[in-house]
Amino acid sequence: QVQLVESGGGLVQPGGSLRLSCRPSGSTLAYYVLGWFRQAPGKEREGVSCISSSGVSTYYGDSVKGRFTISRDNGENAVYLQMNSLKPDDTAIYYCAATRARGVTMETLCLGKGSSVSWGQGTRVTVSS
């Protein structure tokens, strides 16, 4: 388990951009599969985007393809989510997730099938005019 701290949420107008960051507390993110999830009021948590431990492979949910970009910087020990062309439907609490469980890929993590997943406390994103 690793403690995760998200930042970068806020209020933005439709069409705007935000960049979320996630860093560990007292640990390293190397070798972890990482991801971003979100949960809107009254809805189940959904996987937004996930990235492999190497950073080579990524997965995106259909609703964010072409608008969001996940990246990781193992040197800076962080994972990011660049969110462009934001829509009101993107309003949610966004959570960072990490796992290094054997056999868990970025796709299985994002599909909610990961095990031994560590979660951050979440950062709120509100898209509204």
C-alpha positions in Angstrom: 0.0 0.0 0.0 1.1 3.5 -0.8 -0.4 6.8 0.4 -1.4 9.0 -2.5 -2.1 12.8 -2.6 -4.0 14.4 -5.4 -4.0 18.1 -6.3 -5.1 20.3 -9.2 -8.9 20.1 -9.0 -11.1 23.2 -9.1 -13.9 25.0 -10.9 -13.5 25.5 -14.6 -15.8 26.6 -17.4 -17.0 24.2 -20.1 -14.3 23.9 -22.8 -11.6 24.7 -20.3 -8.6 22.6 -19.0 -7.3 21.3 -15.8 -4.2 19.3 -14.9 -4.4 16.9 -12.0 -1.4 15.6 -10.2 -0.9 12.7 -7.8 2.2 12.1 -5.7 2.9 9.5 -3.0 3.7 10.3 0.5 6.9 8.8 1.7 7.2 6.2 -1.1 7.9 5.8 -4.8 5.5 5.2 -7.6 8.0 3.2 -9.6 6.8 -0.3 -10.6 3.1 0.7 -9.9 0.4 0.6 -12.4 -1.4 3.9 -11.9 -4.8 5.3 -12.8 -7.4 8.0 -12.4 -10.9 7.3 -11.4 -13.9 9.5 -10.9 -17.2 9.4 -9.1 -20.0 11.8 -9.8 -22.9 12.3 -7.4 -25.3 9.4 -7.6 -23.1 7.4 -9.9 -20.6 4.6 -9.5 -16.9 5.2 -9.6 -15.5 4.7 -13.1 -12.0 4.3 -14.5 -11.0 7.4 -16.4 -7.5 6.5 -17.5 -4.7 4.2 -16.5 -1.0 3.8 -17.3 1.4 1.0 -17.2 4.4 0.9 -14.8 6.7 1.7 -17.7 4.5 4.5 -19.0 4.5 3.0 -22.5 0.9 1.7 -22.4 -2.2 3.7 -21.6 -6.0 3.1 -21.3 -8.8 5.6 -21.6 -12.5 5.3 -20.9 -14.6 6.0 -24.0 -16.0 9.2 -22.5 -12.6 10.9 -22.2 -10.8 9.6 -25.3 -9.2 12.4 -27.3 -9.7 14.9 -24.5 -7.7 13.6 -21.5 -4.1 12.5 -21.4 -2.4 10.5 -18.7 1.3 10.6 -18.1 3.8 9.7 -15.4 7.2 11.0 -14.5 9.1 8.4 -12.5 11.8 10.9 -12.0 9.4 13.4 -10.4 7.5 10.5 -8.8 4.2 11.7 -10.0 1.3 10.8 -12.3 -0.7 13.5 -14.1 -4.1 13.8 -15.9 -4.3 16.6 -18.4 -8.0 17.3 -19.0 -9.0 19.4 -22.0 -12.3 20.4 -23.5 -14.0 19.8 -20.2 -17.7 19.2 -20.1 -20.3 19.5 -17.3 -20.5 15.7 -17.4 -16.8 15.6 -16.2 -17.8 17.0 -12.9 -16.8 14.5 -10.2 -14.4 13.8 -7.5 -11.2 12.4 -9.1 -9.2 9.7 -7.4 -5.7 8.5 -8.0 -5.1 4.8 -7.8 -2.0 2.6 -7.6 -1.3 -1.1 -7.6 1.7 -3.4 -8.1 -0.3 -6.6 -7.7 1.0 -9.3 -9.9 -1.0 -9.6 -13.2 -2.8 -6.3 -12.9 -2.6 -4.3 -16.1 -3.6 -0.8 -16.7 -6.7 -2.1 -18.4 -7.8 -4.4 -15.6 -7.1 -1.6 -13.1 -9.3 0.8 -15.0 -12.1 -1.7 -15.5 -12.2 -2.1 -11.7 -10.7 -5.6 -11.6 -7.5 -4.6 -9.9 -6.4 -6.0 -6.5 -4.4 -4.4 -3.7 -5.2 -1.0 -4.9 -4.2 2.1 -3.0 -6.4 5.2 -3.3 -6.0 8.9 -2.7 -8.4 11.1 -0.9 -9.7 12.6 -4.1 -9.8 16.1 -5.7 -13.0 17.8 -6.8 -13.5 18.9 -10.4 -16.5 21.1 -11.2 -17.2 22.1 -14.8 -19.8 24.8 -14.9 -20.4 28.2 -16.4 
